[in-house]
Amino acid sequence: MSEKVIATREGIVLSDKMDKSVVVAVERLTRHPLYGRVMRRTNQFKAHDEANECREGDRVVIKHCRPISKQKSWRVVEILERAK
């Protein structure tokens, strides 16, 4: 049997203005295909935050889950570091 691979990502909360939702920016480093330079790429994910605990600037871990709404299929697992 094959195991299900559950994707987790680490990122920083950009916005907490929605109710029970946050926008998380996840950065990754990738090489340019032709020039070989290392580039920083950012993706934004909307994640479910049931208790409204996250604040702007917090470092969080998000986990992929079933679609909760049209744009939301990630869930906040834990807050690693609070914003200063």
PyMOL commands that set and color helices and strands:
alter all, ss='L'
color gray80, all
select strands_A, chain A and resi 8-15+21-31+38-48+59-64+72-81
alter strands_A, ss='S'
color yellow, strands_A
deselect
rebuild
show_as cartoon
